Amino acid sequence: MTIQSTVQVRCGHCGKSYEAEIYSAIDVSSDPDLKEKVRDGSVFLLECPHCGTKALGKGEMLYIDPEAKQFFSLVPAGFPGGSPEDPTGRYADYTTRLVRTPGELIEKICIFDAGLDDAAVEMLKFVTAQDLDGEPEGTLRFLCLNGADNDLVFTFPSGGEMHTVSVGFSAYEDCAAMIRRNGDLLPKGLFPEINAAWIDSFMK
Ligand SMILES: [Zn+2]
């Protein structure tokens, strides 16, 4: 079920208040256009009608894709809300994840829509970051598969700019095999967090 509500936002630039529509839950089966707006990030952008300044919405949001069996819970760091519960087992066959930022949510959708495993992708990001000349200043982020060989393309910030790096699919397969052999490393719980902090916890 998609849930939209109107909230009062105070513009960080001009200080004036305005009403904005935000989503607390998005079910993409009810509106396929919404999925594109999540993937391109526009659903998270608020625009001040007084001065045009754009800001990132900062709320909790559920993302549900019944066809792809994806159920992601966005709970920004510092928000008290816990993960949703599933007392009826309705989402038992869904891939569920807890994410902390819109960027993480978008990345999860890209990873699973590409048919990849996010734990293996996190391991590949860790290994790739080690190999890059000059440590990337932020986490690598999966962008897409590219070319006939399905190279994995990642973006990362360095020197104030965004860069991309491509990694061969066989390196991903090596990581996926390692994850399969070490299934007990995967976090437990209904909404596991699989991210850079998780991979760091046993790779460093
Ligand atoms: Zn403004």
Residues whose N, C-alpha, C, O or C-beta is under 5 A from the ligand:
A	BS01	ZN	C11 H13 C14 G15 C48 H50 C51 G52 T53
